[in-house]
Amino acid sequence: AVAVVAALTLGTNDGLASFYWNGWRLDVSLNLFLLVLVGSCFALVTVINTINSLTTLPQRAREWRLAQRERSAQMALREALAEFFGARYGRSQKAAQKALSIQSQTPELAQDHGFMALGHLLAASSAHRMQDRRRRDEQLQLALDLSKRALLGKAQEDGARLLAAEWALDDRDAGRALGLLAELNPGVARRTQALRLKLQATRLAKQSLEALRTARLLAKHQGFSKVAAQGLLRSLAFEALDGARDVDQLRHVWQQLDSADRRDAIVAARAAHCAAGLGAPDDGRGWLRPFWDDISELPADERAALAEALVPVLAGLGPEWLQRLESAVQRFPRDKHLVYALGHALAERQLWGKARLMLEQVCDDRAMPVPARRRSWLMLAQLAEHDGDLERRARCHEAAALLQ
């Protein structure tokens, strides 16, 4: 192919190249001139490249050694990660220290603060797994210092603080965990992982109201399933209410609850129980009243909770409650929990005959909770004592004592 191209291109080329110099003239074939020109250019480029290769040889040697050391550091860091995930934390810590040693002994690589911060974080994580808190805190502080100087160090700094908060929770140090989470910027603090850690920390610190607010944020961000979120929110509301030591504190906690929690019949029932225990039945009835006004719209379990919560706060019951309870019983005649509440309300209003009929229905229903049946038997005993029937009073006390 080359021969054919050369024959077709150069075979018919009879041109000349003429050179003039100081009265002399040199004529050469144009083909020869072109070949010599191409060969000269090729030779010149080859000489230049050779000289350049010789002059840059020390620099390329330094770059090669630097690349080798960087590759060694990267391999050591990957080994540390693999050992950490394989639960060999001692080996992981040694590999991470090897990577950091290579980086620190190479001035060009020591400027990569992000790599150094990751290495210190991995070493700190391994030390935490081995319960070496002193080394863990040292490595963590080094990671935080390097993250502040790294190009993309903000993400590493946030990650280090989240890890430190998680470690503080493992150490049962709620104060330190909350302090670390408070140092996060608002955007990071609203992330799901940060909220989960804050929820654990507030629960550990017995800050029930703050834990409740955090759990509600998590539920809003779909951090839990709907059923799990409802159960968690209720349990946290219970903790907050149960932590009240007097009536004023209980009222304050109730006002601090979210409106959604105050609209939960189960939470309101727990608040009424707490009010009864603190000697504030009027407050308990006041919190229950909105639910009794709309009792027909509630499911059976919430009606039962409301009925059981109303009985301990019946002291000082007004006559308007009888109409409300009778209406509920007429609407749900088979709901023995409503009958239970109405029976005790009638007894509170000293309507002995109707109260006895209602309470006897509750006592005979084995599906009713044992505390409700026992309380009903004791109330029947009081009614029998009021009537002067000591034998019936003794039978009622005996029946209450036999319940298990």
Disulfide bonds with the S-S distance in Angstrom:
none
